[in-house]
Amino acid sequence: QTCALPISIATALQAHPKVAAVHHPGLASHPQHALAVRQMRQFGTVLAVELSGGEAAATALLSSVRLARVATSLGGPETLVCHPATTTHASLTPQEAADQGVTPGLLRISVGLEDTDDLLADLLGALDRLP
């Protein structure tokens, strides 16, 4: 069994119709992709996903994932999903959150050691179950 590939996860999520944006330096759409190519070999395991449905969609996805674990921090070998607006950045004012790009539909994902296909099935299945 192989570990999940963050760029595969980012690319698949970016193509999903319920995803407004994916932020990962390995994606050509990332504003600092050229810098990442010069400085990195693997582009890292953390990505951010902006869901089109805002906080309701983020909450529903967090309730629906089965393999990924919901967490308030992103430091572990398993895939972890965090909703910054209600956890790590909850103390920010709405303006501070907006200035930092922390929107109600933003999720941070730390890709763990699970198999890519298993993790994609979990995340894409959760997206497909969103209203």
N, C-alpha and C positions, 0 to 999 in steps of 0.2 A: 504494500500500500504506500502511496506517495502522499506527501503533504500538500495541502491546498495551495494553489498558485494565486497569489493576490491579484496579479494582472488579469488572470482569467475571470476571477470574481468581479473585478472592476469593469471589465469589458462587457460581461454578460449583464450586469446590473445597469450599465449605461444604456443598453439596448432595450430595457424593459419600459413599456409605456407608462407605468406608474412612478417612474423615477425621473425627476426633473434634472438632476445633475449628479455626477460622481466626481469626487476630487481625489486624485491619486497621481503622484508625479510620473508614473509609468504610462499614463494616457497622453496621447498627442494633444488632446484638448486642454491639458493642464497648463496654466500660464508660465510655469517654470520647468516645463518638460525638457527643454534644451539643456538647462543647467543640470537637471537630474541625470540626463544621459551622460554628461561629462563627469559627474561626481559619483554616480551609483552604478552598481551592477544589477541589483535585484529590485530597486525602487521601494523597498520597505513593505511592511505588512499591514499598515494602518491606512484606511481609506474613509472618506466621508461620503454619505449618500443623502441627497436631498429628495424627499418624497413629494410628489405633486400634491398629495392630500393633506399636507401640513401635519399638525400635532396629532390629529385623529388617526391619520394613516400611520404615523410613527408608533403611536401607542398600540394600534391594532397589529402592526408587524411584530412589535416586541412580544405581544401576547401569542403570536402565531408560530414563531420560530421554534423548532424542536431540537435541532442539533446545536445551534449557536446558543450561548448563554447570555442572559441579560445581566449587565454589570454596570457599576458606577466608575470603574477604572478599567484600563485596558492592558493589564500586565499579567498574562498567563499563557500556557501552551495551548489552551483551547480557544476556539473562536469566541470572541466577546463582542456584544453589541451594546452601545451606550447612547442614551438620549440626552445630549448636553443641556438642552433647555430646562430639563427638570432634574438634572443631577449636577454635573461638574460646573455648570455655568448658571445655576438657578439663582444665585445671588446678584446677578447683573440686572441693571435696569433694562427695560425694553430697548432703549436707545443704545446702551453699551453692547447688548447682545447683537443688535442689528449691525453696529459698527464692526463687530468681530465676526460677522457672518454666521452667527448662531441663530438659526431660524427655527420655528416650531416643528418643522418637518425634517430637521437634520438629525441623522444618526451617524455615529462613528463606529466603524467595524475594525477590530483587530483580528486579522485572519490567523487562525491557529494551525494545528498540525493535522486536522482532519483531511480526508480525501477531497479533492476538488469537486468531483461529481456529487458526492454526498452533500457537501456544503452548498453547492449551487442548487441542488434539489431543495434543500431547506429554505434558502433565501428566496429563490424564485417562486417556490410554492407559497411562502408567506406573502410575497407580493401579489401573486395571483388570487389569494384569498381576501385581499383588501377590497372593501366595497367600492 
